[in-house]
C-alpha cells in the first residue's frame, strides 16, 4: 500500500489511500490539470466522488476524453505503477486535503492535487520558508552570495527554499547544508531522479537531511514546462523570495511573478549595470523590490535577528491581520474558521497569516489544523 504522511485525523488510513488513488487518477486524465481537479473535487466533495460521478456530471468539469478515460484499464494500470514505485522507493505521498498538506498552497488557483516527498517530513512544519533563487548561468560572485545567504538564513532558523537547479539554487542549498541548516527543494521532475545529474550528491544529501518536494509522480522527467509549474509551488512555500542574479528573461522572474500574486515579499541583490546576469535583478530594484544591501540588514527585514525586543513592541510591528489573529488566539486551540471569524478575516487570508505566525514563533499548529498562541 502507498505510504501516506500520517494517515490519520478524521479519516482512516485506508480512506486516505483511496482518496489519494482517486486524486492521482484525476491528475493523470488527458487534458486535466490542477485547476480542473480542484474544481471538480470542491464541487463533488472528494476525488472519489468525481471518479464515480455520472458522465453527465463529470462533463461539466472535464473534457470528453477525460470523462471516457476515468474507468479505463490503462488509467488504473498507470496509477498502480505510480503507487507501487512510491512504496518500493520510499516516496511519501501527501494528498490535497490532508491535514499535513501545506495550507499556503491553497492560496494558488491551481494547488497540486498530490505532493510526492522524500526526506525529513518535519520540514513541512517549517514552511513557509525563505526562497533564494536566480540564474543557472550564475557568476562566481552570484554563487558566493547565494551560498552566504543560504548559510545565514539557515543559521537564523529559516528553512531555505529553492529549486536545486544549477547556479544560484544549488549554491543556496549548499550554503544551508554546510551549516547543518534546513533546506527544501521543489523539483521540476520527480523526487527520485536528480536534475541536473551534477547535483546527484546534493540531491541525496537533501533527501537525508532536508526535504525534496514535487507534484510530479515517479517516472516523470524534468521537462522545460515543468519548471514554470514548479516555480508557483516554490513561491507559495515561501514568505519571502530573494533573487540573487537573474537575466532579463530568467525563470527566477516567473517565481517573482507568482510571489507578487501571492503577496510574498520580494528582495533582489543589485549587480553591475554591465552584467547580463544582473539585468533582471536591477530591474526588480527599479520596480520596488527590497534591496539586499547586506545580509545583516536583510535578516532584520525578515525578522530573523536575535533582537530581544519586548514582545509587545514586536507584536505592534506585525501587520494588522496578524495582530487580529493573535488577539483572537488563546492558550486553548481553535480552528482556522473560528479564528478567521473572531479576527474578521477571510479564511484564505487567515490561513496565510497563521502560517507566517507559526513560522515566526507566535502561533503553534496542532493536529486537525487547530492553532493556539505559542508559549
N, C-alpha and C positions, 0 to 999 in steps of 0.2 A: 504493500500500500504506500501511497505517497506520504512523505514525511512533512507534515504541516507544522507551522510555527504555533506552538501552544494551542492545540485544537481543543479549546475549552470555552468557558464563559458563555453560557446561553445556548450553545449547540453541542451536540455530541461530536466526537472526533469523526465518526462516520458521516454525519450530516455535513461537516465542513469538507470532507473529502468529496462527497457527491456534488456539493456546490462548486468546488474547485474544478472538478471534471467538466461541469457544465460551463463554467467561465472560460476554460481553455477551449472547449468545443466552439463556443460562440466566437472567440478570438481567431480561431483557425478557419472560420467560414469564409468563402470567397467574397471579396469586396466589403468585408465588415471590419471596421476599425474601432478604437476605444470609444468614440462618440456614440456610435450606434449601440455598442454593448451597454454603455451607461444608460442610454435612453430606454432600451427595452427592459433592462433589469430594474430600473427605477419604476417603470410603468407597471410591470407584472409582478414585482416583489422579489424575484430571485432569478438567477440564471437557469435553474432547473425548470422553473415555470416558463421561461422563454423558450427553452428547447421543447417543452411539452405542449406549447400553445398550438392552436389550430393554425393551418396555413393562412387563413384569412386574417387572423390577429397578427401573426408574425410578419405578414406582408406590409403591415403598417410601419414597420421599423427596418425590415431587411429587404434586400433585393431578391428577385425571383430565384437566382442561382443559390443564394444562401438559404432561402426557405426550403428549396428542394434538397439541399445537401445536409440538412440538420440531422437526419436519421440515417445517413449513408454509412455503409461499412467502411469506406475509405476514411471518413472523418473519425469514426470510432477507433480504427487502427492507428491513425495519426496521434490521437490523444493518448492512447495506451502506450505508444512508443515514447512519447514525451515523459509520461509518468514513470515508466519503467526506468528510463535513463536517470530521472531525478532520484529514484530510490537507489539505483546502482552506483551513482556518482556522488551521493550525499548532497544533493541540491535541495535546499529547503524551499517550500512554496508558500506564498502568502497571498491569499485571495482578497480582492476588494470587498470591504465589508467586515473583514476580520478585525477584532479589537487591536491587534498589533499593526495593522496596515497604517502607514503614516498619514495622519489627518491632513497634513499640509498638501498632500496630493489631490485632495478633493477640491482645492482651490483651482485646479486645472479644469478646463471644459472637457478634457479627454484623459482622465486618470487611467493608468494602466490597469486592466482588469485583473492581472496577476503579476506578482513580482517573484523573481527567482533569485535565491540568495545563497551565497557561500561565505562563511566566516563567522565572526562573533555576532550573534543575533542581538546582544545587548547594545550594540552600536545604534540600532534603530531607536533606542530610547534617548539618544543624544542629538537627534536631528530635530529641528533644522540646525545645520552647521554653518560653516563659512566656506564658500566656494572660492577656489583660486584657479583661474583658467587663463588661457591665452594661446598664442601661436604654436603650431607644431614646429615650424622652422624658426625657433627662437634663437636669439643671440646668446652668447655666453653670459652677458650681463643679465638678460632676462631670466635665464635658468638659475643664476645665482640668487637673484632677488626672490624668485618663486620658492626656492628651497629655504631661504631665510624666513620668508613669510610663513611657509608651512610649518617650520620648526617653532617659530614664535607663537603662532596661533595655537598649535598643539600644546606647547608648554603652558599657555594661559588657560588651557582647559577646553578649547573649542575642538570640535570634530572638523577636520579638513576634508572638504568635498571636492572631487574633481573627476575627470573622465579617463584617466590612465592613458592618455594619448602621448605621443612624443612631445618633447619640448617642455612647455610650461607645466602642463598637467603632471607629467611624470616627475618633474623637479619638485612640485608642491607635495605630492605624495611622499617622495623620498625624504624631504625635509621633516615631515611629520613622523615618519617611521624611524628616522635617525635619532629622534629624541624620545622614542617609545610612546609617541602620542597616538591619538585615534584618527584614522582616516577611512573614508568611504569612497569607493569608486563606482560611478554609474557608467555602464558599458553600452556600446553600440552593437554588440553581438551577445552571444550567450556568456554565462559565467564560467564556462569550462575551457574556452579556447582563448589563450592570451592574444590580445591585439593591441599594439603590434607585437610580433614574435620576440622582438628585442626586449620587451618588458616581461618576459615569461617569469623571471626570478621575482620581480616586484609583484606580479600577479599572484604568485604562490605565497609571498610574504603577507600580502593584504588578506588573502584567504585564511591565513593563520592568525593574524594579529588585528585586522580591521574587518571590513565587510565589502564584498562585491555584490552589486545590485544590477539586475537587468529586467526589462519587461519582455525580453525575447527568450523563448524556450530553448532548451538544449538542442543543439543541431543547427542553430541559426548563425550564419556567418555575419561578420561585421560589414555591412554594406553602406554606401555613402549616405543614402536617405535615412538610415537608422540613426545617424548621429544627430540629425535635426530633431528627431523624436527624443533621443537621449537627452538633449540639451534642456528640454522643458522639465524633465524629471529632476535633472541636476539643479535647475533654478528653484524648483518647488521645495527641494530638500535643504535649501539654504536660507538663512536670514540676511545674508549679505553676499554679494558677488564682487570679487576683486579681479580685475583684468590687468595682467602684468604686461603683456605685449599682444598686440593684435593688428594685423594689416587692415587695409580698408574693407576687405571682404572676408575677414576672418570668421570662422564658425563661432568663435567666442562671442561675437556680436549678436548672434542668434540667441545665445544664452542670456545676454544682456536684455534683448527684447522681451524674452519671457519673464525675466526678473522684474522689469518695469511694469509689465502687465499684472504681475502678482503683488506689486507694492514692495518688492525686495530692494533694499538699498544697494546701490552700485558704486564701486570705487575703481579708480584707474591709476596706474603708475605712469606718469608722464615720461616721455622719452625725447630723444633728439629729433628736431624737425626734418633732418635728412635721413632718418631711419625708416624704411618701409614697414618694419615690424612695429613701429610706434604710431603709424598714421591713424589707426583705429582708436588707440588709447588717447591720443592727443585730441581727437575729435570728441571723444566722450567727455574729456575735461572741459572742452569748449562748450559742450551742451549741458553741463551742470553736474556731471558725476563728481563724487567726492574725490579729492586729490590725495594720493598717498605721498605725503611729504617725508614721513619717517615711520618706522614700524611702531615706535612708542606712541606716536600720535594716533596712528591707526587703531592700536589696541584700546586707547582711551575712547576713541569714537565708537568702537564696538562694545564698550563697557566690559572690557576684558582685563582691566588692570587690577592690581591688588589694593586699590583705593579703599580705605576703611572709613569712608564717609558714613555718617549715621543713616540708618535705614530710611527714616522719614525723608531725608534730603534726596536719597536715591530714588525713592518712590515718587517724589514730586517731579523728578526728571523724566518719568515714564510717560508715554503717550496717554491721552485721556482714556482710550478704550482699555488699556492695560490697568490703569488705576481703578476704573469702574469694576473690572473683574476682580481685582484684589479686594476691593471693598465688599464685594458680594460674597467672597470666599471666607470660610471659617475653618476651624480645626476639623469639622466633620465634612466628609466628602459629598460632592454634589455632581449631577450630570452636566454635560455641556449645555443641554436645553435649559436646565434650571438656572445655571449661571448666566446664560445669554439673556434670559427673561429678566433676571434680577438686575443685570447691568444695562438693560435697554439696548441690546445689540442684536444684530442678525447672527444666526448660528454660524454662518460661514466666517464672519469677522471674528466671532468669539473663538472658533477653532484655531485660527491662525495666531491670535493673540495668546491663547493658552499654550500653544506650542512654544512660542517665544518665551513666555513667563517660565515654563518648565526648563527650557534651555538655560535661562539666566538665573535659575535657582530660587525663583519666587514661589513657584507652584510645584506640587507633587502630583503625578498622574498615577492612579490606582487601576486595578482591574475593572473592566467594563467601561473604560473611558470616563472614569469619575476623577474629579480633581479636588484637592484641598490645598490650603495655604501651607507652604513649606515652613519647617521649623516650629 
